[in-house]
Amino acid sequence: MRILALAILAIGAASAAAPAQAQTYDPRYPVCLHVYGRISYYECAYTSLPQCNMSASGRSAQCVINPYFAHAQGPSAYRNKRYRNAY
């Protein structure tokens, strides 16, 4: 009987919890502003690091490169392409 009550309680607690939102990066902008605080979030709306640094000035924030930028090609893509051409 206790096991059934605990199972019902666990299911009720799990269903009452709010779903977590996945962090999204806007793939159209190459630079994101990571804002720190009680709620930490990314704001990807900047076209350059200097533009982002102006928004981050005086705030608890840091500018980072958007890992999902649509036109970005990292060094790993070049390295893999180079090795594939060797075969």
N, CA, C and O atoms as CSV, one atom per row, in Angstrom:
chain,resi,resn,atom,element,x,y,z
A,1,MET,N,N,0.817,-1.191,0.000
A,1,MET,CA,C,0.000,0.000,0.000
A,1,MET,C,C,0.865,1.261,0.000
A,1,MET,O,O,0.557,2.234,-0.688
A,2,ARG,N,N,1.951,1.235,0.779
A,2,ARG,CA,C,2.838,2.398,0.811
A,2,ARG,C,C,3.535,2.602,-0.527
A,2,ARG,O,O,3.744,3.730,-0.974
A,3,ILE,N,N,3.886,1.493,-1.149
A,3,ILE,CA,C,4.567,1.593,-2.444
A,3,ILE,C,C,3.647,2.238,-3.479
A,3,ILE,O,O,4.090,3.073,-4.267
A,4,LEU,N,N,2.379,1.858,-3.479
A,4,LEU,CA,C,1.412,2.444,-4.401
A,4,LEU,C,C,1.245,3.940,-4.132
A,4,LEU,O,O,1.178,4.734,-5.071
A,5,ALA,N,N,1.178,4.321,-2.873
A,5,ALA,CA,C,1.033,5.737,-2.526
A,5,ALA,C,C,2.275,6.529,-2.936
A,5,ALA,O,O,2.158,7.643,-3.448
A,6,LEU,N,N,3.455,5.966,-2.714
A,6,LEU,CA,C,4.689,6.642,-3.131
A,6,LEU,C,C,4.797,6.749,-4.651
A,6,LEU,O,O,5.271,7.757,-5.174
A,7,ALA,N,N,4.356,5.708,-5.358
A,7,ALA,CA,C,4.380,5.746,-6.821
A,7,ALA,C,C,3.448,6.833,-7.352
A,7,ALA,O,O,3.804,7.560,-8.279
A,8,ILE,N,N,2.268,6.942,-6.771
A,8,ILE,CA,C,1.317,7.976,-7.188
A,8,ILE,C,C,1.869,9.361,-6.868
A,8,ILE,O,O,1.724,10.288,-7.664
A,9,LEU,N,N,2.494,9.502,-5.715
A,9,LEU,CA,C,3.092,10.778,-5.337
A,9,LEU,C,C,4.231,11.156,-6.283
A,9,LEU,O,O,4.350,12.316,-6.677
A,10,ALA,N,N,5.060,10.191,-6.643
A,10,ALA,CA,C,6.178,10.456,-7.556
A,10,ALA,C,C,5.675,10.840,-8.948
A,10,ALA,O,O,6.215,11.757,-9.566
A,11,ILE,N,N,4.671,10.165,-9.434
A,11,ILE,CA,C,4.107,10.486,-10.748
A,11,ILE,C,C,3.477,11.876,-10.722
A,11,ILE,O,O,3.627,12.642,-11.673
A,12,GLY,N,N,2.781,12.201,-9.649
A,12,GLY,CA,C,2.170,13.531,-9.525
A,12,GLY,C,C,3.212,14.629,-9.466
A,12,GLY,O,O,3.029,15.685,-10.071
A,13,ALA,N,N,4.300,14.401,-8.749
A,13,ALA,CA,C,5.366,15.412,-8.660
A,13,ALA,C,C,6.061,15.596,-10.002
A,13,ALA,O,O,6.387,16.721,-10.381
A,14,ALA,N,N,6.289,14.508,-10.721
A,14,ALA,CA,C,6.951,14.602,-12.022
A,14,ALA,C,C,6.070,15.307,-13.051
A,14,ALA,O,O,6.577,16.058,-13.884
A,15,SER,N,N,4.775,15.076,-13.004
A,15,SER,CA,C,3.882,15.712,-13.977
A,15,SER,C,C,3.610,17.174,-13.639
A,15,SER,O,O,3.264,17.954,-14.527
A,16,ALA,N,N,3.759,17.559,-12.376
A,16,ALA,CA,C,3.508,18.944,-11.971
A,16,ALA,C,C,4.692,19.862,-12.264
A,16,ALA,O,O,4.530,21.081,-12.317
A,17,ALA,N,N,5.878,19.289,-12.453
A,17,ALA,CA,C,7.070,20.096,-12.716
A,17,ALA,C,C,6.947,20.761,-14.085
A,17,ALA,O,O,6.461,20.158,-15.042
A,18,ALA,N,N,7.393,22.003,-14.159
A,18,ALA,CA,C,7.328,22.742,-15.421
A,18,ALA,C,C,8.378,22.202,-16.384
A,18,ALA,O,O,9.494,21.891,-15.969
A,19,PRO,N,N,8.036,22.086,-17.660
A,19,PRO,CA,C,9.019,21.593,-18.626
A,19,PRO,C,C,10.139,22.613,-18.811
A,19,PRO,O,O,9.893,23.819,-18.829
A,20,ALA,N,N,11.350,22.130,-18.946
A,20,ALA,CA,C,12.510,23.002,-19.132
A,20,ALA,C,C,12.615,23.405,-20.594
A,20,ALA,O,O,12.416,22.583,-21.489
A,21,GLN,N,N,12.926,24.659,-20.829
A,21,GLN,CA,C,13.109,25.153,-22.179
A,21,GLN,C,C,14.545,24.906,-22.620
A,21,GLN,O,O,15.479,25.176,-21.866
A,22,ALA,N,N,14.727,24.406,-23.805
A,22,ALA,CA,C,16.070,24.197,-24.338
A,22,ALA,C,C,16.659,25.549,-24.730
A,22,ALA,O,O,15.952,26.428,-25.222
A,23,GLN,N,N,17.954,25.700,-24.506
A,23,GLN,CA,C,18.631,26.943,-24.885
A,23,GLN,C,C,18.782,26.981,-26.401
A,23,GLN,O,O,19.264,26.021,-27.001
A,24,THR,N,N,18.378,28.067,-27.010
A,24,THR,CA,C,18.473,28.173,-28.459
A,24,THR,C,C,19.432,29.284,-28.840
A,24,THR,O,O,19.523,30.307,-28.161
A,25,TYR,N,N,20.125,29.073,-29.903
A,25,TYR,CA,C,21.008,30.071,-30.485
A,25,TYR,C,C,20.408,30.469,-31.823
A,25,TYR,O,O,19.982,29.604,-32.588
A,26,ASP,N,N,20.367,31.746,-32.113
A,26,ASP,CA,C,19.854,32.190,-33.397
A,26,ASP,C,C,20.935,31.930,-34.444
A,26,ASP,O,O,22.009,32.525,-34.360
A,27,PRO,N,N,20.690,31.070,-35.420
A,27,PRO,CA,C,21.732,30.715,-36.389
A,27,PRO,C,C,22.047,31.818,-37.398
A,27,PRO,O,O,22.943,31.647,-38.224
A,28,ARG,N,N,21.334,32.943,-37.352
A,28,ARG,CA,C,21.584,34.018,-38.313
A,28,ARG,C,C,22.662,34.983,-37.857
A,28,ARG,O,O,23.172,35.751,-38.673
A,29,TYR,N,N,23.023,34.971,-36.588
A,29,TYR,CA,C,23.987,35.933,-36.052
A,29,TYR,C,C,25.225,35.215,-35.525
A,29,TYR,O,O,25.096,34.214,-34.821
A,30,PRO,N,N,26.425,35.703,-35.850
A,30,PRO,CA,C,27.652,34.998,-35.471
A,30,PRO,C,C,28.107,35.231,-34.037
A,30,PRO,O,O,28.987,34.511,-33.566
A,31,VAL,N,N,27.546,36.207,-33.320
A,31,VAL,CA,C,28.014,36.540,-31.975
A,31,VAL,C,C,26.828,36.548,-31.008
A,31,VAL,O,O,25.757,37.071,-31.315
A,32,CYS,N,N,27.051,35.950,-29.827
A,32,CYS,CA,C,26.014,35.899,-28.798
A,32,CYS,C,C,26.508,36.584,-27.527
A,32,CYS,O,O,27.703,36.588,-27.232
A,33,LEU,N,N,25.580,37.155,-26.793
A,33,LEU,CA,C,25.861,37.771,-25.511
A,33,LEU,C,C,25.358,36.817,-24.430
A,33,LEU,O,O,24.164,36.523,-24.364
A,34,HIS,N,N,26.271,36.332,-23.583
A,34,HIS,CA,C,25.896,35.445,-22.479
A,34,HIS,C,C,25.739,36.314,-21.238
A,34,HIS,O,O,26.718,36.847,-20.715
A,35,VAL,N,N,24.513,36.453,-20.777
A,35,VAL,CA,C,24.203,37.294,-19.624
A,35,VAL,C,C,24.109,36.409,-18.392
A,35,VAL,O,O,23.376,35.420,-18.382
A,36,TYR,N,N,24.861,36.772,-17.345
A,36,TYR,CA,C,24.878,36.022,-16.092
A,36,TYR,C,C,23.989,36.716,-15.076
A,36,TYR,O,O,23.834,37.937,-15.103
A,37,GLY,N,N,23.419,35.949,-14.203
A,37,GLY,CA,C,22.583,36.507,-13.145
A,37,GLY,C,C,21.732,35.424,-12.536
A,37,GLY,O,O,22.056,34.239,-12.614
A,38,ARG,N,N,20.631,35.844,-11.922
A,38,ARG,CA,C,19.717,34.861,-11.341
A,38,ARG,C,C,19.202,33.941,-12.434
A,38,ARG,O,O,19.065,32.735,-12.233
A,39,ILE,N,N,18.922,34.518,-13.584
A,39,ILE,CA,C,18.542,33.746,-14.770
A,39,ILE,C,C,19.600,34.015,-15.822
A,39,ILE,O,O,19.728,35.140,-16.305
A,40,SER,N,N,20.355,32.997,-16.178
A,40,SER,CA,C,21.409,33.127,-17.178
A,40,SER,C,C,20.832,32.785,-18.551
A,40,SER,O,O,20.124,31.790,-18.703
A,41,TYR,N,N,21.140,33.619,-19.553
A,41,TYR,CA,C,20.596,33.368,-20.884
A,41,TYR,C,C,21.555,33.873,-21.954
A,41,TYR,O,O,22.481,34.634,-21.671
A,42,TYR,N,N,21.317,33.439,-23.188
A,42,TYR,CA,C,22.086,33.872,-24.344
A,42,TYR,C,C,21.202,34.762,-25.204
A,42,TYR,O,O,20.018,34.484,-25.393
A,43,GLU,N,N,21.782,35.820,-25.714
A,43,GLU,CA,C,21.081,36.737,-26.605
A,43,GLU,C,C,21.905,36.821,-27.891
A,43,GLU,O,O,22.914,37.525,-27.946
A,44,CYS,N,N,21.472,36.104,-28.915
A,44,CYS,CA,C,22.218,36.049,-30.177
A,44,CYS,C,C,21.583,37.008,-31.175
A,44,CYS,O,O,20.696,36.632,-31.942
A,45,ALA,N,N,22.049,38.249,-31.152
A,45,ALA,CA,C,21.495,39.263,-32.041
A,45,ALA,C,C,22.570,40.247,-32.478
A,45,ALA,O,O,22.267,41.405,-32.767
A,46,TYR,N,N,23.825,39.801,-32.531
A,46,TYR,CA,C,24.928,40.708,-32.819
A,46,TYR,C,C,25.706,40.212,-34.037
A,46,TYR,O,O,25.906,39.011,-34.221
A,47,THR,N,N,26.136,41.157,-34.856
A,47,THR,CA,C,26.862,40.807,-36.075
A,47,THR,C,C,28.370,40.867,-35.905
A,47,THR,O,O,29.097,40.374,-36.767
A,48,SER,N,N,28.865,41.460,-34.816
A,48,SER,CA,C,30.308,41.540,-34.600
A,48,SER,C,C,30.611,41.566,-33.104
A,48,SER,O,O,29.747,41.882,-32.286
A,49,LEU,N,N,31.852,41.227,-32.763
A,49,LEU,CA,C,32.262,41.264,-31.362
A,49,LEU,C,C,32.267,42.681,-30.787
A,49,LEU,O,O,31.829,42.856,-29.649
A,50,PRO,N,N,32.741,43.708,-31.513
A,50,PRO,CA,C,32.671,45.064,-30.951
A,50,PRO,C,C,31.243,45.515,-30.650
A,50,PRO,O,O,31.003,46.185,-29.645
A,51,GLN,N,N,30.304,45.155,-31.507
A,51,GLN,CA,C,28.908,45.508,-31.275
A,51,GLN,C,C,28.394,44.822,-30.004
A,51,GLN,O,O,27.689,45.439,-29.205
A,52,CYS,N,N,28.742,43.569,-29.824
A,52,CYS,CA,C,28.336,42.830,-28.636
A,52,CYS,C,C,29.013,43.391,-27.384
A,52,CYS,O,O,28.380,43.501,-26.334
A,53,ASN,N,N,30.288,43.743,-27.493
A,53,ASN,CA,C,31.018,44.285,-26.341
A,53,ASN,C,C,30.417,45.597,-25.860
A,53,ASN,O,O,30.450,45.894,-24.666
A,54,MET,N,N,29.871,46.381,-26.776
A,54,MET,CA,C,29.202,47.627,-26.368
A,54,MET,C,C,27.973,47.305,-25.501
A,54,MET,O,O,27.705,48.011,-24.530
A,55,SER,N,N,27.235,46.259,-25.840
A,55,SER,CA,C,26.063,45.879,-25.040
A,55,SER,C,C,26.465,45.241,-23.720
A,55,SER,O,O,25.753,45.376,-22.724
A,56,ALA,N,N,27.597,44.548,-23.701
A,56,ALA,CA,C,28.042,43.859,-22.490
A,56,ALA,C,C,28.706,44.804,-21.501
A,56,ALA,O,O,28.880,44.451,-20.334
A,57,SER,N,N,29.079,45.992,-21.943
A,57,SER,CA,C,29.793,46.936,-21.086
A,57,SER,C,C,28.938,47.334,-19.882
A,57,SER,O,O,27.808,47.797,-20.034
A,58,GLY,N,N,29.494,47.145,-18.690
A,58,GLY,CA,C,28.789,47.519,-17.474
A,58,GLY,C,C,27.812,46.489,-16.968
A,58,GLY,O,O,27.134,46.720,-15.967
A,59,ARG,N,N,27.727,45.368,-17.632
A,59,ARG,CA,C,26.801,44.315,-17.223
A,59,ARG,C,C,27.583,43.068,-16.843
A,59,ARG,O,O,28.767,42.954,-17.158
A,60,SER,N,N,26.947,42.166,-16.189
A,60,SER,CA,C,27.537,40.868,-15.902
A,60,SER,C,C,27.272,39.974,-17.108
A,60,SER,O,O,26.374,39.131,-17.098
A,61,ALA,N,N,28.082,40.184,-18.150
A,61,ALA,CA,C,27.853,39.484,-19.409
A,61,ALA,C,C,29.167,39.272,-20.137
A,61,ALA,O,O,30.170,39.919,-19.839
A,62,GLN,N,N,29.147,38.352,-21.098
A,62,GLN,CA,C,30.332,38.025,-21.877
A,62,GLN,C,C,29.900,37.722,-23.308
A,62,GLN,O,O,28.861,37.101,-23.530
A,63,CYS,N,N,30.700,38.163,-24.275
A,63,CYS,CA,C,30.410,37.883,-25.675
A,63,CYS,C,C,31.090,36.578,-26.081
A,63,CYS,O,O,32.260,36.350,-25.773
A,64,VAL,N,N,30.346,35.735,-26.769
A,64,VAL,CA,C,30.863,34.450,-27.224
A,64,VAL,C,C,30.494,34.259,-28.690
A,64,VAL,O,O,29.545,34.860,-29.194
A,65,ILE,N,N,31.258,33.418,-29.352
A,65,ILE,CA,C,30.977,33.090,-30.748
A,65,ILE,C,C,29.826,32.088,-30.784
A,65,ILE,O,O,29.805,31.134,-30.006
A,66,ASN,N,N,28.886,32.300,-31.674
A,66,ASN,CA,C,27.724,31.429,-31.825
A,66,ASN,C,C,28.163,30.106,-32.459
A,66,ASN,O,O,28.634,30.106,-33.596
A,67,PRO,N,N,28.021,28.988,-31.755
A,67,PRO,CA,C,28.453,27.710,-32.325
A,67,PRO,C,C,27.542,27.204,-33.435
A,67,PRO,O,O,27.913,26.290,-34.171
A,68,TYR,N,N,26.363,27.784,-33.562
A,68,TYR,CA,C,25.413,27.332,-34.578
A,68,TYR,C,C,25.220,28.344,-35.700
A,68,TYR,O,O,24.204,28.320,-36.394
A,69,PHE,N,N,26.190,29.229,-35.877
A,69,PHE,CA,C,26.091,30.219,-36.950
A,69,PHE,C,C,26.047,29.490,-38.285
A,69,PHE,O,O,26.863,28.600,-38.527
A,70,ALA,N,N,25.120,29.849,-39.144
A,70,ALA,CA,C,24.867,29.112,-40.382
A,70,ALA,C,C,26.055,29.113,-41.348
A,70,ALA,O,O,26.261,28.135,-42.066
A,71,HIS,N,N,26.834,30.188,-41.377
A,71,HIS,CA,C,27.911,30.279,-42.355
A,71,HIS,C,C,29.286,30.018,-41.753
A,71,HIS,O,O,30.296,30.226,-42.426
A,72,ALA,N,N,29.348,29.576,-40.522
A,72,ALA,CA,C,30.636,29.359,-39.856
A,72,ALA,C,C,31.241,28.031,-40.288
A,72,ALA,O,O,30.546,27.021,-40.395
A,73,GLN,N,N,32.527,28.051,-40.531
A,73,GLN,CA,C,33.271,26.831,-40.808
A,73,GLN,C,C,34.476,26.827,-39.888
A,73,GLN,O,O,35.387,27.644,-40.024
A,74,GLY,N,N,34.464,25.907,-38.964
A,74,GLY,CA,C,35.553,25.830,-38.002
A,74,GLY,C,C,36.760,25.128,-38.585
A,74,GLY,O,O,36.692,24.606,-39.698
A,75,PRO,N,N,37.878,25.106,-37.849
A,75,PRO,CA,C,39.078,24.445,-38.333
A,75,PRO,C,C,38.887,22.942,-38.482
A,75,PRO,O,O,39.574,22.314,-39.287
A,76,SER,N,N,37.962,22.348,-37.716
A,76,SER,CA,C,37.755,20.909,-37.837
A,76,SER,C,C,37.161,20.557,-39.199
A,76,SER,O,O,37.476,19.502,-39.749
A,77,ALA,N,N,36.305,21.422,-39.754
A,77,ALA,CA,C,35.725,21.161,-41.068
A,77,ALA,C,C,36.811,21.172,-42.130
A,77,ALA,O,O,36.790,20.353,-43.050
A,78,TYR,N,N,37.760,22.094,-42.010
A,78,TYR,CA,C,38.850,22.152,-42.977
A,78,TYR,C,C,39.742,20.926,-42.838
A,78,TYR,O,O,40.157,20.336,-43.835
A,79,ARG,N,N,40.030,20.549,-41.611
A,79,ARG,CA,C,40.915,19.420,-41.377
A,79,ARG,C,C,40.289,18.140,-41.923
A,79,ARG,O,O,40.975,17.352,-42.574
A,80,ASN,N,N,38.998,17.920,-41.670
A,80,ASN,CA,C,38.340,16.717,-42.171
A,80,ASN,C,C,38.276,16.716,-43.686
A,80,ASN,O,O,38.426,15.669,-44.316
A,81,LYS,N,N,38.055,17.873,-44.269
A,81,LYS,CA,C,37.993,17.967,-45.718
A,81,LYS,C,C,39.357,17.659,-46.330
A,81,LYS,O,O,39.449,16.993,-47.361
A,82,ARG,N,N,40.410,18.149,-45.687
A,82,ARG,CA,C,41.750,17.915,-46.200
A,82,ARG,C,C,42.079,16.433,-46.166
A,82,ARG,O,O,42.650,15.908,-47.122
A,83,TYR,N,N,41.729,15.745,-45.079
A,83,TYR,CA,C,42.030,14.329,-44.975
A,83,TYR,C,C,41.186,13.505,-45.922
A,83,TYR,O,O,41.644,12.483,-46.431
A,84,ARG,N,N,39.975,13.931,-46.162
A,84,ARG,CA,C,39.126,13.184,-47.089
A,84,ARG,C,C,39.644,13.281,-48.520
A,84,ARG,O,O,39.519,12.332,-49.294
A,85,ASN,N,N,40.225,14.425,-48.872
A,85,ASN,CA,C,40.748,14.580,-50.221
A,85,ASN,C,C,42.000,13.731,-50.442
A,85,ASN,O,O,42.358,13.450,-51.586
A,86,ALA,N,N,42.663,13.322,-49.371
A,86,ALA,CA,C,43.904,12.554,-49.501
A,86,ALA,C,C,43.630,11.115,-49.880
A,86,ALA,O,O,44.527,10.434,-50.377
A,87,TYR,N,N,42.422,10.633,-49.661
A,87,TYR,CA,C,42.140,9.227,-49.951
A,87,TYR,C,C,41.873,8.982,-51.385
A,87,TYR,O,O,41.620,7.845,-51.781
